[in-house]
Amino acid sequence: MLSPMKNSRHPTLIVIILVLVGFVGDVKSAEPQFKQEPAENLRSYFVKAFPPNYPDAAVAQHKKGSSWFRLTIDRPTGKVTEVKVLKSTGVKILDDSAAAAFMQWKAKPNRLDHAVVPANFTGSPEKTGSHTKW
């Protein structure tokens, strides 16, 4: 027969397990979720916007990844003045390529002061045409 001391350990162990499972669940849900801004027809806000180049070195090494960027835009001119990585692809050359392309974008004047945009490097040029989908 089990002593009362041993029986009291099981509820404590169950509580510890539940707390740990709950903590891990909270960590996963704390990952940032990004949404495109403006949400509707992003390209209609820009007079100059083209996809990032998928660098040949990254294609050759089969590097892929998805990323999110925040573009700061000078409202009167529409010029992109800053690009900040919100979520990296995990591959510096891909992030740099996207940031360089986004710095060349130009919004319609007096429409936006920022935009949040994705860049998805998904595969070979034969499959994606421009090398990226976004």
Secondary structure as UniProt FT lines:
FT   HELIX           4..7
FT   HELIX           9..29
FT   HELIX           42..45
FT   STRAND          46..48
FT   HELIX           56..60
FT   TURN            61..62
FT   STRAND          65..73
FT   TURN            75..77
FT   STRAND          79..87
FT   HELIX           92..103
FT   STRAND          106..107
FT   TURN            109..111
FT   STRAND          114..121
FT   HELIX           125..128
FT   STRAND          132..133
//
